[in-house]
Amino acid sequence: MNGAHDLGGMHGLGPIEAEADEPVFHHEWQRRALALTLASGAMGKWNIDMSRHARENQPPEQYLRNSYYQTWLVGLEKLLLAADLVTAGELAGGQSAAPLPDDLAQRVLRAEQVAGVLGRGDQFTMDDEITATFQVGDRVRVLNNHPTGHTRAPRYARGKCGLVERGHGVFVFADENSKGRDKPVPQHIYSVNFPARELWGADATPNDCVMIDLWDGHLEAAD
């Protein structure tokens, strides 16, 4: 979607200040926010792309005002409400009115399981035998559309042309996965090389480029 989260390539936002010896968490509540997000996700009521969209889907002033983990909490609250796991009253009061149903209680992520779950990760490659739409060396254009849902195509690249440099195989199409489909949509992913001047005009440096991984659903053949 077009939103305040998609700021790539924009001027006027100030420098990115790297913090020396930055801790993993600056405050204890941030540690708890991460734990709540992981534990809630283990119930299987949403996928990672749905959670990304929940975080992105905020008014721009709110998104830019929030810290990183504040945005995580905003997204988690939306997901919990949409899945009918909590009520607005329970969120406001900080107390559950009823225990979890037995099927969800059995999926509780316990502390001793966390390291294994994080180490295992998720599987997003797919074994579907589908034909690649593009080949290495093909000239492609990013579709110039403005989706209302989650998309992995950055706004600064839409309508721009580049060359396919590598095919990565078949993966879950994140844009469709964010809609909560029962069955993931398989598509090929490609690394596409965009010259900096194609993206940002004649003022960009002539020898620079940006490599962007994009799905079939983001691309069309360029003339």
N, C-alpha and C positions, 0 to 999 in steps of 0.2 A: 504494500500500500504506500501511497505518498504520505509521508509524515515526518515529524521532527527527528526520527531515528535515522533517516536516510540523508546524511549530510556529506557524503563523500564528494570530494572535488569542489566544495564551496569555500569561498574566501570570507574573511571577516569574523572568524570564530575564535581567533586568538591561538597562541601556541599550545601544543600538548606538553604539559609540564610533567616530566618523569620524576617520580619521588624516589630518592635514593633509599635503599633498604626498606622498601615499602612492605608492610606486613600483609599477610593474607587477609586479615580482617582488621579494620580500624576500631570497631566497636563490637561488643558482645552480641548486640541484637542482629548484626550482619551475619554472624555465625549461625544464629538461630533461623534467620530468614532462609539461608541456604539449606539448612537441615529440614525445615518445613516444606520447602519446594521439592526436595528429593523424596521425602517421606510421602508427600501427597501424590507425586507423580507415580509412585510405586503401586498405587491403587488401580492404575490402568484406565482411568477415565478420560485421558487426553494423551496426545503425543507431543513430541518436542516442538514440532512446527506450530501446533495449536498454542503451545505456551509462548512461543516467540510472538505470535500475532497478538496474544492477550497483552503482552508487555508493550508492543508497539502502539496498540490502539488506545491512545490517550490524547487529550488535547495538547497541542504543541507546547503551550506554556507550562503545563504540568510535567510533561516528559522532560523538558529542559531544566526544570527546577529540581526534579527528583535526583537523588544520588542513585548509583547503580542498583543497590539492593532495595531501595525504595521502589524502584521500577519493578523489580522482581516481586515484591509484595503486592503491588497493584495488580500485576498479572495473575498472581496466585489467587487473590480474592475473587477476581472475575471468573476464573476457572472453577473454583469451589462453588460459587453461586450458580453458575451455568449447569453444573453437574448435580445440583440439588444435594450437595454434601453438607452445606451449611445454609443458614438463613441470614438475611441482613441483620436481624435482631441478634443472632448468635455472634456475628462478627463485631457488632457494636458493643456487645456486653462482654466479649472475650470468654464466653462460657458456652459449651455445647449443651443443648437441651435434651439430647438423646444419644445413646451409644451408637457406634458404627454398626451397620448390618453385619451379620456373621461373615458373609462372603468377602466383605472389605476388611474386616478385622483380621482375617487370615492373611491378608496381603500387607500387613504392617511391616515397614522396613525397620528392622531392629539394628541397634548400634553395631553389633558384631557382624552384621551383613554388609555394612556400607562399603568397606574396602573392596570386597569381592565384587559388588555391584558396579562400583565405579571402575574397577580394573577391567571388568568384562565389557563395559560399554554397550552400545546398541549396534544393530546390524542394519545398514541402509543400502548395501549392495543387493541386487536382485538377480536371480538366475534366469529370468525370462529371456527367451531367444527372440529378440526383436531387431529389425534392421536399423542400422544407424542412418539418420537422415543426412548427415554430413560426414565428410572425410577430411583427413589432414590435408591442408593446402586450400580448402574451400574458403571463398570469401563470403562472409555472412553479415547480416544486420540484426541488431537487437530490436525486437518489436517495440514500437513507440506507443505503448498503451499505458493506462493508468489504473491498475487493478485496485479494487477496494479491499481485497484481502492480502494476506502475506505473500510476498514475492522475494525471490533471491536475486532478481535482476536489478542492479543498482540504477537509480534514477539517472545518474550522469552518463550512463552508457546507452540509454534508450535512443533508438534512431541512429546509432553510430555503427560503423562497419569495422570489421577486423578479420583476421585470418585464423582458421582452426589450426592449432599447433599440436594438439594431442587429444585423443579420445580416452576417456577414463572407464568406459563400460556403462552398464545399466544400473541406475540407482532409483530409489524412491523419489518421485517428483515432489519436492517440498511444497511448492505452491498449492498443489491439490491436497497434499497430506494435511495442510493446515486447516482444511475444511472438515476434518474429521471423517473422511471416507472410511467405510468398512474395509475396503481392499485398496492397498497402495497402488498408485499409478506408476508403472515402470517407464523410464525414459533414459536415453543416453545423455551423458554429461561430457562436455568438451572444454578444454582450455583454449580460450580465444585471445589472440594478441591484438591489442588496440594501441596504435601509435598515440603518444600523448597529444600530438597536434590534431588528431581526429577527435579526441575527446574534448580538448580545451582550446583549440584554435591556434593561430600562428604565434601567439605569445608563449606557448609551451616549448620546452626544450626539444630540439629536433631528434635526438637520439634515444629518448626515453619511451617506454611503453608500459602498459598495464596488462597483466594477464588476469582474466576473469573466467571462473568456471561457471558455465551456463548449461542449462538443459535444452533439449529439443524444443520445448514449449516456449522458450524465450527467443528463438532465432528464426530467421527466414533467409533464404538465399539472396545474396546481394547481386545486383546487375553487374 
